[in-house]
């Protein structure tokens, strides 16, 4: 992906709220491709009778977005986008999920909803690529339209995916790093709040592809965990052992803000480059003060909006479900004032 492509993506998202579909920023893989309301006739998806009855009766549809940890600041703009779509489309949208990100609790909550026939459409986001695969299958078999958002669940029975192409976003991160370094070669340290998670692995694999042959030496990804103090301490101790590092690279919002805090408090601003993800309120401040070089947004509000819209359009109008790539938006100190804060 070229730098000009990235900037065109940014302009489209800022200027018109346009979405980049599956051809943009690389391919997005869904579990079983696109799906339409008639699929049950040929042995595929068949809408549950209770859902069809609700649609035919014009009842208010119940759409749930199950996020792997609704307590995270990143959930705020997703929820806002979800509510905007629900209000526009006349459905009831709610975000659910376990505080703290426990996959077993998320699965249990979803199984209860499925068994109670309490929902008409479901979108899920999981910390692990495999954690929700069985319950996605359960929802699909029960005739509940099921998609993933924010984090993909490839090779599952999801009917579509709404979110950023994570591998492509890792490649974009690498390209931006090389631009920032401007020919310098040496060591960069990569951090992640969950280095074992599928989303982290996808982003890191894209990052590795993007820097291949550049002469950059990668340390990490170093796992920081999600607790802010612990993340800061991990970054502080890691960077103490990597005093010759050129840059600090984060694969997510939370290790990025912890890394920026360390850079600022240690007086390293201007000495160590820093790039990462998302437009959290703290990240905006670090961009404005010149502590970090740039961040990459994945349009979380659009993820919430499009997840509700895909499900609602499918249920009410039989519109085929397909993947939606919310793209890559590079945010710099010069452009941050024009980008919505994510949190």
N, C-alpha and C positions, 0 to 999 in steps of 0.2 A: 504493500500500500504506500503510495507516494505521499509526501507531505502536502502537496496540493490537494490530493483527495481528502485528506483530513480536514483541511481548511474549508473545502467546499461543503463537507458534512457539517461543520460548525455553522457555516453561514445558513445552510438550509434549516437547521434546527432553531437557530436564533431568529431568523427572518420570518419563517412561516410555520414553524412547528412541524415541518414535514418529517415523515418517517422514511427510513431507509429499509427497503424490504430485503428479501433473502439474497439478492444479488450484491448488496452493498456490504463492504468491509468483510468479505468472505462469506462462505456458505454457512447457514445455520441448520443443523440437523435435528429433525424431530423424530419422535419414536416411530410413527407409522405414516408420515406424510400428511397431506391435507385430508380433511374429513368433511363430509356433508351430511345433512340430516337424513338422506335416503340410504346411507351405507348399510343399514341393517338388512336390507333386502337381499344382499349378496353375501351374507355371512359376516359382515363387519360390524361396526357399531350400530346398536339399536337403542333408540331413546326409550327410557323407562316409561311405562304407561302413566304413572302418576305425574311425571313431568309433562308428558304430552297433554294430559287432561288439564293441567294448570295453564299451559300455553293456550289451548283451545278456549278455555274459560276466561282468558284475559286477566288471570290473577297476577299479582305483583310477584315477579320472579326473585328468588333468593339466590344471590351470587356470593360465594365466599372466596376470599383470597387468603390462603394459608401461608403465612410467612414464617421462616424458620426461627426468627426471634423478633417479635414486634416491639420489643423494648429498645431496639437499636435506633439511633437517630436517623439512619437511612430509611427506616420504615415510614417516617413522617411524610416525605413527599410521595411515596408510593400510595399511602393512604389518601392523601389529598387528590391524587389523580384518579384513584378508585372512586372516591365520592363524587368527583366532578362528572365522571361517566355515569354513575348511578343516577344522579340528579337529572342529567340530560336525557337518559334513556328510559327513565321511569321504572327502575328496578331497585331492589334493596341490596346494597353491597356492604359487606362487613369484612374487616381484616381479623383473622384469628391466628392462633399459633402459640407456642410455648415461650414464656419468658425465660431467657437463658439458653435457648437453642437446643433443648434436649430432643433428639430425633424420636425416641420412643414415645415421649409425650405427644409430639406432633402426630405420629401415626395413630396413637390411641384416640385422639380427638377427631381425626378424620374418619376413622372406622365407626365411631359413634354416630357421626353425621350421616354417613352412608347407610348404616343399618337402620337409622330412624327415618330415612327418606325425608330428611329435613332441608335438603338443598336441591336447586335445579341446575346449577353450574358451579364448577370448582376450578380454581387456579392454585397451583402449589409452587412453593420455593423451598428447596432443601439445602442444607449445608453440605450434604454428601450426594454425589451423583446416584448412589445406589440405595440410599436410606428409604426413599419413598416409592421405589419401583413396585413392590407388592401392593401397596395401597392404591397406587395409580391403576394398576391392573384391576383391583377390586372395584374401584369407581367406574372404570370403563365397562367391566362386565355387568355392573348394576345399571348401566344405561345412563350414567351421569356424564355429561360433557366435561372432559378433564384436560386441562392444558398446564404447562409450566410457565413460570415467569421469573425473571431476575436470574435464577440459576437453572440451567438446563438439566433435563433427565433423559439423555439419549438412550436408545434401545429399550425404552419403556413403552407403555401403551398411551402415552400422552398424545393428544390430537393436534398439538401445535406448541410453539414456544414463543414467548414475548420477552425480549431482552437483548442485551449486548452480546455479540459474538465474542466470547471470552478469549479464544485463541487469537482472533484478529486484534482484540484490544491489547493483548500482550505484545503482538508485533508492533502495534502503533506506539506502545510505551517504549519499546526498544528504539524505534526510529526517532522518537522525540529525544531520547537520551543521547543518541549519537549526534543529533543536531546541537543539543546543548553543550556537549563536550567539544564539538568543533575540532575533531581530529586528535584530541588527547586520548591516550590509551593508558590503561592501568586497571585498578581494582574498583569494583562497585559492589556494594552490599545490598542484598535484596531481603526484604522483610514481608511477612504475612501473618495475619492474626490466626490463621489456621492452615499451615503449610501442607497438611494432609488432606484438605478438602478438595473435592473435584474441581470447583471453580478456580481454586488457587493453582492446582496442577495445570489446568487449561491455560490460564493466563501466563504462568511461568514457561510452559512449553512454547507459547507464542513468542515470549520475550527471548528465550534462547535462540529460536529460529531467527528472530530479527537482528540479533547481534553477532550471529555466526560470521566468522572471518574478520571481525572488526578489531581484534586484538584486546578486547575487554576481558578481564578476568572476573568471573562472578563468584561471590561468596554468598552462600545461602541456597534457597530461601531459609531464613531464620524465623522460627515460630515465636511470636510474641504473646499469643493469647489475646483475649478481648478486653481484659480488665486494664484500664488506662495506666494505673501506677505500675503494674507488673510489666506492661508493654514498654513503658518508658525505661524501666530498670534494665530490661533485656536489651533494648537498643543502646543504652548507655554503656553497659558492660561489653556488648559486642563491638561497638565502635571504638572502645578503648583498646581493644586488641587488633583493630584494623585502622590504625592511625594514618596510614598512607592511602586510604580510600579516596577516590575522586568523587564518588556520588553515593547517595542513599536513595534506594528505589523501593517503593512500596507497591504491593499488589492489591491494596484495598484502602478504604478511607481511614480506618482506625489506627493501623500501624503507621500510616502517613502522618496523621496529626501528632502521634507520639514521637515520631522521628523529627518532625518540624519543631516540636517543643524542645527536644534535645539540642537540635542545631542552634536554636535561638538562645537557650539558656547557657550553652557551652561557649557562646561567642563564635560559632563556626559559620555564621551566615556570611555568604560571599566566598567562603573557602571550600565548602562542600556543596555540590549540586544536589538538589532533591526534587524528585518527581514521583507522582503517585496517582491516586484515584479519588474521584467524587468531589463535590463542592459543599462540604460541611461548613458551618459557620466559622469554626476555628481555621479551616483551610483558607477561607476567604481572607481572614486577617493575616495569615502567614504570606499569602500571595501579595496583599497590599503592602506589607512591610518588607518585601523582597527576601524573605527567609527561604522560600521555595521557588523553583523555576516555573513549574506548571502542574496542572492536574488534568485528569481526563474524566469527563462526565459520561454516565451511561443513561441519562434521562430517566431517572426513577419515577417521576410523576407520569411520564408517558407510558412507562411499563404498567403502572396501576390502571391508567385510563384504557389502554389498549387491551389489557386482559379482560376487563369487564365488557368492553365493546365486542370483542371477538365472540365471547360466550353469548351475549345478548343477541347479537345479529344472527348467530347460528340458531338460537332457540326461537326467536320471533319471526325471522325471515328466511331461515334455511340457508343463510350465507355460508359458504365453505370456510372452514377454519384452516388457516395457513400460518406459517411463521412470520413474525414481525421482528426485524432487527432494529433496535432503537439507536444504533450507530455509535460513533466515536466523536466526541466533542472535546477538542483541546482548549483548555482555559488557561490563559496567561495573566500576569499582572495588568496587561493592557486591555484585556477583554472581560475580566472578572466582574466588573460593574454591570455588564449587560446580561449576565447569566443568573437564573434563579438559584437561590441558596437551597441546598438539599438537606434540610434538617431544621 
